[in-house]
Amino acid sequence: MLSMISMNNVLPIRKETDEEKKAELKKKLETETIPSWLKMMEGLLTSKGGNHFAGNQLTWADIAIYHFFDLLKMMLGEPNMEEYPNIKKLMESVKSLPNIKKWEETRPNTPF
């Protein structure tokens, strides 16, 4: 499910020392890779009813996607989610779960 985008797409940006090349890598990720991945994931989520990636209730799949999305936001900032309403709704739903919310408020602030 995460095959189109992985840490293999992100880590080279973090490790690149040439600022011009880093900017090029980041731009490609933000304008091509992430939007393609979001479009694919929105389609998958929509095909499953729009609320959860598997079944009719929250599963590890939803939490895994939330976690991956959270990592991306921490490293690159939040993408524009206007074209992905079901993913946006699911991410907000997972974020509002009491235990997720509590963890995010109290977790240690560590660099990636």
TORPA-4810 file (N, C-alpha, C, O; in nm, 3 decimals):
<nodes>
NODE_1_0.081_-0.119_0.000_0.000_0.000_0.000_0.086_0.126_0.000_0.048_0.227_-0.060_M
NODE_2_0.198_0.123_0.065_0.283_0.241_0.071_0.392_0.236_-0.035_0.491_0.309_-0.027_L
NODE_3_0.375_0.150_-0.136_0.482_0.126_-0.232_0.521_0.249_-0.313_0.637_0.263_-0.350_S
NODE_4_0.426_0.339_-0.341_0.458_0.456_-0.421_0.544_0.557_-0.347_0.617_0.635_-0.409_M
NODE_5_0.536_0.556_-0.218_0.610_0.652_-0.137_0.660_0.580_-0.013_0.586_0.504_0.050_I
NODE_6_0.782_0.604_0.020_0.840_0.541_0.137_0.949_0.632_0.191_0.976_0.739_0.137_S
NODE_7_1.009_0.588_0.296_1.119_0.666_0.352_1.233_0.675_0.250_1.318_0.764_0.260_M
NODE_8_1.237_0.583_0.153_1.338_0.592_0.047_1.322_0.719_-0.036_1.418_0.765_-0.098_N
NODE_9_1.201_0.775_-0.037_1.177_0.901_-0.107_1.213_1.022_-0.021_1.244_1.129_-0.074_N
NODE_10_1.208_1.005_0.109_1.224_1.117_0.201_1.367_1.129_0.254_1.422_1.239_0.261_V
NODE_11_1.427_1.017_0.289_1.559_1.022_0.351_1.666_1.087_0.264_1.750_1.159_0.317_L
NODE_12_1.668_1.064_0.132_1.770_1.133_0.052_1.763_1.285_0.064_1.865_1.354_0.055_P
NODE_13_1.642_1.337_0.083_1.627_1.482_0.100_1.693_1.526_0.230_1.763_1.627_0.234_I
NODE_14_1.670_1.452_0.334_1.727_1.487_0.465_1.878_1.476_0.465_1.946_1.551_0.535_R
NODE_15_1.932_1.381_0.387_2.077_1.358_0.387_2.152_1.444_0.286_2.274_1.460_0.297_K
NODE_16_2.081_1.498_0.189_2.147_1.575_0.083_2.210_1.701_0.141_2.145_1.776_0.214_E
NODE_17_2.337_1.725_0.108_2.407_1.844_0.158_2.405_1.959_0.058_2.419_2.075_0.097_T
NODE_18_2.388_1.929_-0.068_2.379_2.032_-0.171_2.237_2.090_-0.167_2.140_2.022_-0.200_D
NODE_19_2.226_2.215_-0.125_2.094_2.276_-0.105_2.012_2.283_-0.233_1.889_2.270_-0.229_E
NODE_20_2.077_2.304_-0.345_2.004_2.310_-0.473_1.945_2.174_-0.508_1.830_2.165_-0.548_E
NODE_21_2.024_2.071_-0.492_1.975_1.936_-0.521_1.867_1.896_-0.420_1.768_1.832_-0.456_K
NODE_22_1.886_1.935_-0.294_1.786_1.907_-0.191_1.653_1.971_-0.228_1.548_1.908_-0.214_K
NODE_23_1.656_2.094_-0.275_1.534_2.164_-0.315_1.467_2.094_-0.433_1.344_2.082_-0.437_A
NODE_24_1.546_2.046_-0.528_1.491_1.974_-0.642_1.423_1.844_-0.599_1.312_1.813_-0.643_E
NODE_25_1.489_1.768_-0.511_1.433_1.643_-0.460_1.302_1.668_-0.385_1.204_1.596_-0.401_L
NODE_26_1.304_1.772_-0.302_1.186_1.804_-0.222_1.071_1.848_-0.313_0.956_1.810_-0.292_K
NODE_27_1.101_1.929_-0.413_0.997_1.975_-0.505_0.933_1.859_-0.579_0.811_1.854_-0.593_K
NODE_28_1.014_1.765_-0.626_0.960_1.648_-0.696_0.871_1.566_-0.603_0.764_1.521_-0.642_K
NODE_29_0.916_1.547_-0.481_0.837_1.472_-0.383_0.704_1.540_-0.357_0.599_1.476_-0.355_L
NODE_30_0.708_1.672_-0.338_0.587_1.747_-0.304_0.492_1.765_-0.422_0.370_1.771_-0.403_E
NODE_31_0.545_1.775_-0.544_0.459_1.805_-0.659_0.423_1.682_-0.741_0.327_1.686_-0.818_T
NODE_32_0.498_1.573_-0.727_0.470_1.454_-0.807_0.439_1.331_-0.721_0.331_1.273_-0.730_E
NODE_33_0.534_1.293_-0.637_0.523_1.167_-0.564_0.409_1.168_-0.463_0.324_1.078_-0.464_T
NODE_34_0.407_1.267_-0.375_0.303_1.271_-0.272_0.164_1.287_-0.332_0.073_1.214_-0.292_I
NODE_35_0.142_1.380_-0.426_0.008_1.388_-0.485_-0.037_1.258_-0.554_-0.154_1.221_-0.545_P
NODE_36_0.054_1.189_-0.620_0.018_1.061_-0.683_-0.021_0.958_-0.578_-0.118_0.884_-0.595_S
NODE_37_0.056_0.954_-0.471_0.026_0.861_-0.363_-0.108_0.894_-0.297_-0.190_0.805_-0.273_W
NODE_38_-0.130_1.022_-0.270_-0.256_1.063_-0.208_-0.375_1.030_-0.299_-0.479_0.986_-0.250_L
NODE_39_-0.361_1.053_-0.427_-0.468_1.021_-0.522_-0.498_0.871_-0.520_-0.615_0.832_-0.517_K
NODE_40_-0.394_0.789_-0.521_-0.414_0.644_-0.516_-0.482_0.603_-0.385_-0.576_0.524_-0.385_M
NODE_41_-0.433_0.659_-0.273_-0.490_0.623_-0.143_-0.633_0.673_-0.128_-0.717_0.604_-0.069_M
NODE_42_-0.663_0.791_-0.181_-0.800_0.843_-0.178_-0.892_0.749_-0.256_-1.003_0.718_-0.212_E
NODE_43_-0.845_0.704_-0.373_-0.924_0.610_-0.453_-0.949_0.479_-0.380_-1.060_0.427_-0.381_G
NODE_44_-0.846_0.427_-0.316_-0.860_0.303_-0.240_-0.957_0.321_-0.125_-1.047_0.239_-0.105_L
NODE_45_-0.939_0.428_-0.049_-1.027_0.454_0.064_-1.171_0.472_0.018_-1.264_0.419_0.079_L
NODE_46_-1.191_0.546_-0.089_-1.325_0.568_-0.143_-1.388_0.437_-0.188_-1.507_0.414_-0.166_T
NODE_47_-1.308_0.350_-0.250_-1.360_0.221_-0.296_-1.402_0.131_-0.180_-1.481_0.038_-0.198_S
NODE_48_-1.350_0.159_-0.061_-1.384_0.081_0.058_-1.496_0.147_0.139_-1.525_0.105_0.251_K
NODE_49_-1.560_0.249_0.083_-1.670_0.317_0.151_-1.634_0.454_0.204_-1.723_0.528_0.247_G
NODE_50_-1.506_0.491_0.202_-1.465_0.626_0.238_-1.435_0.650_0.384_-1.391_0.759_0.421_G
NODE_51_-1.458_0.550_0.470_-1.437_0.572_0.613_-1.315_0.501_0.669_-1.246_0.554_0.757_N
NODE_52_-1.287_0.381_0.619_-1.175_0.301_0.669_-1.114_0.223_0.554_-1.181_0.191_0.456_H
NODE_53_-0.986_0.194_0.567_-0.917_0.121_0.461_-0.953_-0.027_0.458_-0.943_-0.091_0.353_F
NODE_54_-0.996_-0.081_0.571_-1.033_-0.223_0.576_-1.152_-0.240_0.669_-1.145_-0.205_0.786_A
NODE_55_-1.259_-0.293_0.618_-1.376_-0.317_0.701_-1.455_-0.192_0.731_-1.439_-0.089_0.667_G
NODE_56_-1.541_-0.205_0.832_-1.634_-0.097_0.866_-1.596_-0.025_0.995_-1.674_0.055_1.047_N
NODE_57_-1.478_-0.054_1.047_-1.434_0.013_1.169_-1.284_0.035_1.164_-1.216_-0.016_1.075_Q
NODE_58_-1.235_0.111_1.258_-1.093_0.142_1.265_-1.011_0.014_1.274_-1.042_-0.077_1.350_L
NODE_59_-0.904_0.009_1.194_-0.812_-0.105_1.199_-0.669_-0.051_1.202_-0.646_0.070_1.194_T
NODE_60_-0.575_-0.143_1.213_-0.434_-0.105_1.210_-0.398_-0.039_1.079_-0.307_0.044_1.074_W
NODE_61_-0.468_-0.074_0.972_-0.439_-0.010_0.843_-0.460_0.141_0.853_-0.378_0.218_0.804_A
NODE_62_-0.568_0.183_0.914_-0.597_0.325_0.930_-0.491_0.394_1.016_-0.445_0.504_0.985_D
NODE_63_-0.453_0.328_1.125_-0.353_0.384_1.215_-0.216_0.389_1.147_-0.142_0.485_1.165_I
NODE_64_-0.183_0.287_1.069_-0.054_0.285_0.998_-0.047_0.399_0.898_0.057_0.466_0.889_A
NODE_65_-0.153_0.423_0.824_-0.156_0.533_0.728_-0.148_0.666_0.802_-0.078_0.758_0.758_I
NODE_66_-0.218_0.678_0.913_-0.211_0.801_0.993_-0.067_0.826_1.040_-0.017_0.938_1.029_Y
NODE_67_-0.003_0.724_1.090_0.134_0.738_1.139_0.228_0.780_1.025_0.310_0.870_1.043_H
NODE_68_0.217_0.715_0.911_0.301_0.749_0.798_0.277_0.894_0.755_0.371_0.968_0.728_F
NODE_69_0.150_0.933_0.750_0.113_1.069_0.712_0.170_1.169_0.814_0.217_1.276_0.776_F
NODE_70_0.165_1.134_0.941_0.218_1.220_1.046_0.368_1.239_1.029_0.419_1.350_1.047_D
NODE_71_0.439_1.133_0.995_0.584_1.144_0.970_0.612_1.237_0.853_0.702_1.321_0.859_L
NODE_72_0.534_1.222_0.747_0.551_1.310_0.631_0.529_1.456_0.669_0.606_1.543_0.628_L
NODE_73_0.425_1.482_0.747_0.396_1.619_0.790_0.511_1.676_0.873_0.547_1.792_0.858_K
NODE_74_0.568_1.593_0.961_0.677_1.641_1.045_0.800_1.675_0.960_0.872_1.769_0.992_M
NODE_75_0.823_1.600_0.855_0.943_1.621_0.775_0.925_1.724_0.664_1.019_1.796_0.631_M
NODE_76_0.804_1.731_0.607_0.785_1.815_0.488_0.676_1.921_0.502_0.661_2.005_0.415_L
NODE_77_0.602_1.917_0.610_0.488_2.006_0.623_0.363_1.938_0.570_0.370_1.836_0.502_G
NODE_78_0.250_1.995_0.602_0.123_1.933_0.563_0.087_1.965_0.418_0.087_2.081_0.378_E
NODE_79_0.057_1.861_0.341_0.017_1.885_0.202_-0.126_1.940_0.196_-0.202_1.928_0.292_P
NODE_80_-0.159_1.999_0.084_-0.295_2.047_0.060_-0.386_1.925_0.047_-0.364_1.841_-0.040_N
NODE_81_-0.487_1.916_0.130_-0.573_1.798_0.134_-0.710_1.821_0.069_-0.798_1.737_0.082_M
NODE_82_-0.729_1.933_0.000_-0.859_1.965_-0.059_-0.909_1.858_-0.155_-1.029_1.831_-0.161_E
NODE_83_-0.819_1.795_-0.230_-0.859_1.695_-0.328_-0.873_1.555_-0.269_-0.905_1.460_-0.341_E
NODE_84_-0.851_1.542_-0.139_-0.852_1.410_-0.075_-0.941_1.413_0.050_-0.892_1.390_0.161_Y
NODE_85_-1.070_1.440_0.032_-1.158_1.461_0.148_-1.172_1.338_0.238_-1.185_1.353_0.359_P
NODE_86_-1.171_1.220_0.181_-1.186_1.101_0.266_-1.062_1.075_0.349_-1.073_1.036_0.466_N
NODE_87_-0.945_1.095_0.291_-0.822_1.079_0.370_-0.818_1.185_0.479_-0.784_1.155_0.594_I
NODE_88_-0.851_1.306_0.445_-0.852_1.414_0.544_-0.946_1.381_0.659_-0.911_1.398_0.776_K
NODE_89_-1.065_1.333_0.626_-1.164_1.297_0.728_-1.111_1.183_0.816_-1.127_1.187_0.939_K
NODE_90_-1.050_1.082_0.755_-0.997_0.971_0.832_-0.882_1.016_0.922_-0.875_0.976_1.038_L
NODE_91_-0.792_1.100_0.869_-0.680_1.147_0.950_-0.730_1.227_1.070_-0.677_1.212_1.180_M
NODE_92_-0.831_1.309_1.051_-0.889_1.386_1.161_-0.955_1.293_1.263_-0.946_1.315_1.383_E
NODE_93_-1.022_1.188_1.213_-1.087_1.091_1.300_-0.986_1.017_1.387_-1.006_1.003_1.507_S
NODE_94_-0.878_0.970_1.326_-0.775_0.898_1.401_-0.709_0.993_1.502_-0.686_0.956_1.617_V
NODE_95_-0.678_1.114_1.458_-0.613_1.212_1.546_-0.698_1.245_1.669_-0.644_1.276_1.775_K
NODE_96_-0.829_1.238_1.655_-0.918_1.273_1.766_-0.941_1.158_1.865_-1.005_1.178_1.968_S
NODE_97_-0.892_1.039_1.834_-0.907_0.927_1.928_-0.835_0.962_2.058_-0.722_1.010_2.055_L
NODE_98_-0.899_0.938_2.171_-0.841_0.980_2.300_-0.697_0.934_2.322_-0.614_1.014_2.366_P
NODE_99_-0.667_0.809_2.294_-0.531_0.761_2.320_-0.430_0.817_2.221_-0.315_0.842_2.258_N
NODE_100_-0.469_0.838_2.098_-0.380_0.899_1.999_-0.356_1.045_2.039_-0.242_1.093_2.038_I
NODE_101_-0.463_1.114_2.072_-0.453_1.255_2.112_-0.362_1.270_2.235_-0.277_1.358_2.239_K
NODE_102_-0.382_1.184_2.333_-0.301_1.190_2.455_-0.153_1.165_2.422_-0.067_1.238_2.471_K
NODE_103_-0.124_1.065_2.340_0.013_1.035_2.304_0.078_1.154_2.233_0.190_1.192_2.265_W
NODE_104_0.006_1.212_2.138_0.063_1.325_2.064_0.088_1.446_2.153_0.180_1.524_2.128_E
NODE_105_0.008_1.462_2.256_0.027_1.574_2.348_0.141_1.551_2.447_0.200_1.647_2.497_E
NODE_106_0.172_1.424_2.476_0.270_1.395_2.581_0.397_1.327_2.531_0.491_1.310_2.607_T
NODE_107_0.401_1.288_2.405_0.519_1.217_2.355_0.641_1.307_2.359_0.630_1.430_2.350_R
NODE_108_0.757_1.245_2.372_0.880_1.326_2.372_0.901_1.391_2.235_0.868_1.332_2.132_P
NODE_109_0.953_1.510_2.235_0.983_1.580_2.111_1.124_1.540_2.069_1.222_1.593_2.120_N
NODE_110_1.131_1.446_1.975_1.261_1.396_1.930_1.275_1.420_1.780_1.177_1.413_1.706_T
NODE_111_1.397_1.448_1.736_1.416_1.464_1.591_1.399_1.330_1.522_1.423_1.225_1.582_P
NODE_112_1.357_1.334_1.398_1.336_1.212_1.321_1.467_1.144_1.295_1.471_1.039_1.231_F
</nodes>
